[in-house]
Amino acid sequence: MDLEYDVIVVGAGPAGSSASYFLGNEGINTLLLDKEQFPRQKLCSGGISPRGLKTLIEYLAFLD
């Protein structure tokens, strides 16, 4: 197991998860840490902001 990372992201919320995902896709060795265990129940877990939805749609279109 490799214990050296280029980037450590603290917080696995929407921003931290997105940052980790995109860094990993670029080949950057990334560790994502959060104080909680997943999956977990959160009030906002089913919501997505209009800006986030736009970014997701643009990314999915990029994959095609």
N, C-alpha and C positions, 0 to 999 in steps of 0.2 A: 504494500500500500504506500503510495507516494504521499508524504506529509509536507511537501513544499508546494506553495501556491504562488501564482503571480498576483492574485487579487483575493481578498477575503471580504465578502459582503455580509454585513450584520443586519439581520431582519429579513424574513422571508415573506413579507407582505407583497403587494402588487409591484412596488418599485424595485425592491430587492430581488424578487423572483425574475422580473423582466431584465434587470441589469445582469444577473447571473446567466440567464438564458442567452442573451445576446453576446456576452463576453465568451461564454463557452462555445458558441457557434463560430466565433472568430479564432478558436484554437487557444484561447487564453485559459490557463489552468486556474479554475475558480472554485472557491469553497464558499457555500452559502450556509450561514448559521442563524438559528432562531432559538429563542428561549423556550418555546413551546414545542410540544410533540404534534405531529400531523397525522391524519386529518384532525381538524378541530372545528368546532362550531363558532361562527362569527356572524354578527348581524349583516355585515356587508358582503358575505361570501357569495351571494347570488347576483350582486349588482356589478355593472360596468359603466363607467362614465362615458359620455359621448366622445370625448377625446380618446379614451382608451379603445372604444369601439372603432373609431376611425383608424387608429394605428393598427389594430388587429386586421381590419379589412385590407388596408394597404399592404401589410405583410403577407397576408394570404394571397393577394393578387400577385405579389412579387414571386411567390413560390410557383405559380402556374407558368 
